[in-house]
Amino acid sequence: MQYQSRTWALNRSRNAAEVNSQRVEAFTVANTRLAYPVAELGKKGEVFVSVENLFDKRYSYRPGYQMPGIWGQIGIAASF
């Protein structure tokens, strides 16, 4: 889980005087990740599934750059 308070954000304006002139609103985002260790894939080997932005929160780190809604991954990690 991540919480970020309302903050001034970097604005990529061509006018240097406008840098950090906009604020983004506070947000809380929840993520989850489940993993199962698999010895055959090495010391840190695992099969996993993860879900980002679990509650489909609309938020942004910078004005005009909206972060994606709920999304997930399924994968295998190996270490040799």
Backbone as CSV, one residue per row, in Angstrom:
resi,resn,N_x,N_y,N_z,CA_x,CA_y,CA_z,C_x,C_y,C_z
1,MET,0.836,-1.151,0.000,0.000,0.000,0.000,0.898,1.237,0.000
2,GLN,0.486,2.261,-0.726,1.254,3.504,-0.808,0.314,4.688,-0.622
3,TYR,0.729,5.629,0.217,-0.007,6.882,0.388,0.925,8.026,0.029
4,GLN,0.421,8.967,-0.737,1.196,10.165,-1.050,0.296,11.373,-0.826
5,SER,0.787,12.315,-0.052,-0.004,13.515,0.218,0.004,14.439,-0.989
6,ARG,-0.888,15.415,-0.972,-0.928,16.411,-2.040,0.431,17.110,-2.089
7,THR,0.973,17.273,-3.282,2.320,17.815,-3.392,2.503,18.627,-4.669
8,TRP,3.510,19.472,-4.664,3.881,20.196,-5.882,4.586,19.217,-6.799
9,ALA,4.315,19.324,-8.091,4.866,18.355,-9.033,5.637,19.047,-10.143
10,LEU,6.609,18.352,-10.666,7.400,18.867,-11.774,6.524,19.026,-13.004
11,ASN,6.501,20.209,-13.540,5.721,20.510,-14.732,6.695,20.707,-15.883
12,ARG,6.589,19.913,-16.919,7.517,19.983,-18.054,7.160,21.117,-19.017
13,SER,7.054,22.302,-18.504,6.717,23.462,-19.319,7.963,23.991,-20.013
14,ARG,7.779,24.647,-21.147,8.911,25.268,-21.847,9.364,26.540,-21.138
15,ASN,8.501,27.078,-20.296,8.819,28.284,-19.554,9.447,27.883,-18.219
16,ALA,10.722,28.167,-18.024,11.448,27.752,-16.821,10.842,28.337,-15.554
17,ALA,10.151,29.454,-15.647,9.545,30.082,-14.474,8.356,29.284,-13.949
18,GLU,7.809,28.356,-14.738,6.636,27.583,-14.339,6.966,26.230,-13.721
19,VAL,8.229,25.927,-13.492,8.604,24.630,-12.928,8.005,24.494,-11.530
20,ASN,7.442,23.317,-11.233,6.792,23.009,-9.961,5.665,23.985,-9.633
21,SER,4.908,24.356,-10.650,3.837,25.322,-10.450,2.456,24.679,-10.313
22,GLN,2.379,23.359,-10.363,1.092,22.675,-10.254,1.138,21.644,-9.135
23,ARG,-0.022,21.366,-8.570,-0.097,20.375,-7.500,-0.864,19.151,-7.978
24,VAL,-0.479,18.000,-7.462,-1.250,16.783,-7.685,-1.919,16.428,-6.362
25,GLU,-3.098,15.848,-6.455,-3.882,15.517,-5.268,-3.304,14.302,-4.543
26,ALA,-3.637,14.179,-3.278,-3.213,13.031,-2.470,-3.894,11.759,-2.984
27,PHE,-3.241,10.630,-2.786,-3.835,9.359,-3.190,-3.284,8.212,-2.350
28,THR,-4.044,7.133,-2.318,-3.619,5.878,-1.699,-3.840,4.777,-2.731
29,VAL,-2.819,3.971,-2.946,-2.893,2.887,-3.918,-2.521,1.577,-3.219
30,ALA,-3.302,0.530,-3.489,-3.032,-0.785,-2.911,-2.607,-1.757,-4.010
31,ASN,-1.581,-2.528,-3.726,-1.071,-3.548,-4.639,-0.981,-4.868,-3.872
32,THR,-0.978,-5.970,-4.583,-0.790,-7.263,-3.941,0.055,-8.173,-4.838
33,ARG,0.762,-9.092,-4.202,1.601,-10.034,-4.948,1.636,-11.351,-4.182
34,LEU,1.314,-12.433,-4.855,1.379,-13.771,-4.269,2.422,-14.572,-5.036
35,ALA,3.272,-15.281,-4.290,4.334,-16.054,-4.936,4.444,-17.432,-4.286
36,TYR,4.845,-18.387,-5.107,5.065,-19.749,-4.640,6.491,-20.150,-5.021
37,PRO,7.334,-20.498,-4.038,8.719,-20.868,-4.352,8.792,-22.191,-5.134
38,VAL,9.685,-22.216,-6.115,9.909,-23.417,-6.929,11.414,-23.691,-6.918
39,ALA,11.824,-24.709,-6.186,13.246,-25.012,-6.005,13.971,-25.277,-7.327
40,GLU,13.275,-25.854,-8.298,13.893,-26.161,-9.588,14.315,-24.899,-10.355
41,LEU,13.801,-23.739,-9.972,14.138,-22.486,-10.648,15.267,-21.726,-9.959
42,GLY,15.904,-22.349,-8.987,17.033,-21.730,-8.298,16.673,-21.251,-6.906
43,LYS,17.664,-20.666,-6.234,17.512,-20.235,-4.843,16.358,-19.243,-4.653
44,LYS,16.174,-18.339,-5.606,15.101,-17.345,-5.524,13.995,-17.596,-6.545
45,GLY,13.927,-18.800,-7.061,12.934,-19.134,-8.081,11.516,-19.162,-7.536
46,GLU,10.578,-18.660,-8.340,9.184,-18.624,-7.909,8.248,-18.453,-9.100
47,VAL,7.003,-18.796,-8.870,5.906,-18.502,-9.779,5.062,-17.476,-9.041
48,PHE,4.618,-16.417,-9.730,3.898,-15.363,-9.018,2.751,-14.781,-9.829
49,VAL,1.865,-14.129,-9.111,0.786,-13.345,-9.693,0.703,-12.054,-8.874
50,SER,0.536,-10.933,-9.555,0.425,-9.659,-8.837,-0.669,-8.800,-9.466
51,VAL,-1.264,-7.955,-8.638,-2.284,-7.011,-9.090,-1.876,-5.635,-8.591
52,GLU,-1.764,-4.693,-9.503,-1.403,-3.312,-9.177,-2.657,-2.447,-9.224
53,ASN,-2.708,-1.434,-8.379,-3.845,-0.513,-8.299,-5.129,-1.319,-8.084
54,LEU,-5.122,-2.097,-7.042,-6.161,-3.070,-6.724,-7.584,-2.502,-6.743
55,PHE,-7.761,-1.265,-6.322,-9.099,-0.667,-6.256,-9.360,0.320,-7.400
56,ASP,-8.543,0.250,-8.452,-8.724,1.053,-9.664,-8.802,2.556,-9.373
57,LYS,-7.896,3.033,-8.532,-7.844,4.437,-8.134,-7.294,5.297,-9.267
58,ARG,-7.901,6.456,-9.503,-7.377,7.412,-10.493,-6.410,8.334,-9.771
59,TYR,-5.152,8.354,-10.229,-4.148,9.201,-9.598,-3.043,9.528,-10.589
60,SER,-2.217,10.504,-10.220,-1.077,10.850,-11.064,0.053,11.387,-10.198
61,TYR,1.278,11.144,-10.641,2.457,11.682,-9.973,2.807,13.064,-10.520
62,ARG,2.385,13.304,-11.770,2.618,14.595,-12.422,1.341,15.024,-13.122
63,PRO,1.057,16.323,-13.182,-0.145,16.799,-13.869,-0.152,16.350,-15.333
64,GLY,-1.282,15.812,-15.778,-1.417,15.401,-17.167,-0.895,14.018,-17.490
65,TYR,-0.363,13.301,-16.510,0.183,11.959,-16.737,-0.523,10.972,-15.808
66,GLN,-1.734,10.585,-16.184,-2.559,9.675,-15.393,-1.910,8.292,-15.327
67,MET,-1.893,7.684,-14.150,-1.360,6.335,-13.992,-2.427,5.324,-14.435
68,PRO,-2.006,4.118,-14.828,-2.977,3.138,-15.318,-3.904,2.657,-14.213
69,GLY,-5.069,2.176,-14.613,-6.020,1.594,-13.673,-5.538,0.225,-13.218
70,ILE,-6.453,-0.588,-12.761,-6.093,-1.921,-12.266,-5.451,-2.749,-13.390
71,TRP,-4.382,-3.448,-13.062,-3.731,-4.324,-14.027,-2.970,-5.408,-13.280
72,GLY,-2.576,-6.452,-13.958,-1.925,-7.564,-13.300,-0.823,-8.197,-14.113
73,GLN,-0.111,-9.087,-13.442,0.989,-9.832,-14.065,0.957,-11.269,-13.556
74,ILE,1.365,-12.168,-14.409,1.620,-13.550,-14.024,3.009,-13.853,-14.546
75,GLY,3.853,-14.448,-13.705,5.204,-14.667,-14.171,5.971,-15.737,-13.433
76,ILE,7.174,-15.942,-13.929,8.124,-16.894,-13.338,9.428,-16.151,-13.140
77,ALA,10.001,-16.279,-11.963,11.323,-15.703,-11.675,12.283,-16.851,-11.421
78,ALA,13.476,-16.754,-11.993,14.488,-17.791,-11.815,15.808,-17.168,-11.408
79,SER,16.593,-17.894,-10.644,17.953,-17.451,-10.281,18.879,-18.656,-10.319
80,PHE,19.986,-18.506,-11.000,20.940,-19.609,-11.112,22.336,-19.156,-10.736
